[in-house]
């Protein structure tokens, strides 16, 4: 009974160690050194909500107009920075997509060029489909 329990515990530990990294969501965001990753959409929603709350506080008289304008300006600056960052990330994603498409296209072209080709038995040069002869640099029939 104890060996079965011990084996079960060991199997669970192994499963967690092996499968753990696969379950973790890896996020790759462009950010400055020392800057924490931010969910941009959530941060924008929070900024908009903060602006609405601030306006309500002004309307009910909880804060003076000068303080409202100061805080609203700060919120707008933060939202503008988030929007610029979002646009930058979208542009980076587009560029990465273009690079990936180019690499896939190049790979497919190379594969099409190689498909059906054979290697020269003397020099190893790839010969196109239907090619039987070519002039080898290492011609063994030449006499010295």
C-alpha positions in Angstrom: 0.0 0.0 0.0 2.8 2.4 0.9 4.8 1.8 -2.3 1.6 2.5 -4.3 1.1 5.8 -2.5 4.7 6.7 -2.9 4.7 5.9 -6.6 1.5 8.0 -7.0 3.0 11.0 -5.3 6.2 10.7 -7.3 4.2 10.4 -10.6 2.2 13.6 -9.7 5.4 15.5 -8.9 7.0 14.4 -12.2 3.8 15.4 -14.0 3.9 18.9 -12.4 7.6 19.4 -13.2 7.2 18.3 -16.8 3.9 19.8 -17.7 4.1 23.0 -15.5 6.1 25.1 -18.0 3.7 24.0 -20.8 0.7 25.4 -18.9 2.3 28.7 -18.0 1.2 31.4 -20.3 4.3 33.1 -21.7 3.9 36.7 -22.6 6.3 38.6 -24.7 5.7 42.3 -24.7 7.9 45.1 -25.8 8.8 47.1 -22.7 11.5 49.2 -21.3 14.0 47.8 -18.8 12.5 47.8 -15.3 9.0 48.3 -16.6 6.3 45.8 -15.5 4.2 44.1 -18.1 0.8 45.8 -18.4 -2.5 44.7 -19.9 -3.0 47.8 -22.0 -6.7 47.3 -22.6 -7.4 46.9 -18.9 -5.3 49.9 -18.1 -7.1 52.0 -20.7 -10.5 50.9 -19.3 -9.3 51.8 -15.8 -8.2 55.3 -17.0 -11.5 55.9 -18.6 -13.4 54.8 -15.5 -11.2 57.0 -13.4 -12.0 60.0 -15.6 -15.7 59.3 -15.3 -15.5 58.9 -11.5 -13.5 62.2 -11.3 -16.2 64.0 -13.3 -18.9 62.7 -11.0 -16.8 63.9 -8.0 -16.6 67.4 -9.6 -20.4 67.4 -10.3 -21.3 66.5 -6.7 -18.8 69.0 -5.3 -16.3 66.6 -3.7 -13.3 68.2 -5.5 -12.6 71.7 -6.7 -12.4 72.5 -10.4 -8.6 73.2 -10.4 -7.9 69.8 -8.8 -10.3 68.2 -11.3 -8.5 69.7 -14.3 -5.1 68.7 -12.9 -6.1 65.1 -12.2 -7.9 64.8 -15.6 -4.8 66.1 -17.4 -2.8 63.4 -15.6 -5.3 60.7 -16.6 -5.3 61.9 -20.2 -1.5 61.8 -20.4 -1.5 58.3 -19.1 -4.2 57.2 -21.5 -2.4 58.8 -24.4 0.9 57.0 -23.5 -1.1 53.7 -23.3 -2.6 54.3 -26.7 0.8 55.1 -28.2 2.2 51.9 -26.7 -0.7 49.9 -28.0 -0.2 51.3 -31.5 3.5 50.5 -31.3 2.8 47.0 -30.3 0.3 46.6 -33.1 2.9 47.9 -35.6 5.5 45.5 -34.2 3.1 42.6 -34.5 2.4 43.6 -38.1 6.1 43.8 -38.9 6.7 40.4 -37.2 3.8 38.9 -39.2 5.3 40.3 -42.4 8.7 38.8 -41.6 7.1 35.5 -40.8 5.2 35.5 -44.1 8.4 36.2 -46.0 10.2 33.4 -44.2 7.4 30.9 -45.0 7.3 32.0 -48.6 11.1 31.6 -48.9 10.9 28.1 -47.2 8.1 27.1 -49.6 10.1 28.3 -52.7 13.2 26.4 -51.5 11.2 23.3 -50.9 9.6 23.5 -54.4 13.1 24.0 -55.9 14.5 21.0 -54.0 11.5 18.7 -54.4 12.2 16.1 -57.0 15.9 16.9 -57.3 18.7 14.4 -57.0 22.3 14.6 -55.8 25.2 14.1 -58.2 27.0 10.9 -57.1 30.4 12.5 -57.7 30.2 16.0 -56.3 26.9 16.0 -54.3 25.4 19.0 -56.3 21.6 19.1 -56.3 20.3 18.5 -59.8 16.9 19.6 -60.8 14.1 17.3 -61.8 14.8 15.5 -65.1 18.5 16.6 -65.0 20.8 13.6 -65.5 24.1 15.2 -66.5 26.2 18.2 -65.5 29.8 19.1 -65.6 31.4 18.3 -62.3 34.3 20.4 -61.0 35.8 17.2 -59.7 36.0 15.4 -63.0 37.7 12.1 -62.3 38.5 11.4 -65.9 41.0 14.2 -66.3 44.5 13.1 -66.3 47.4 14.9 -64.8 
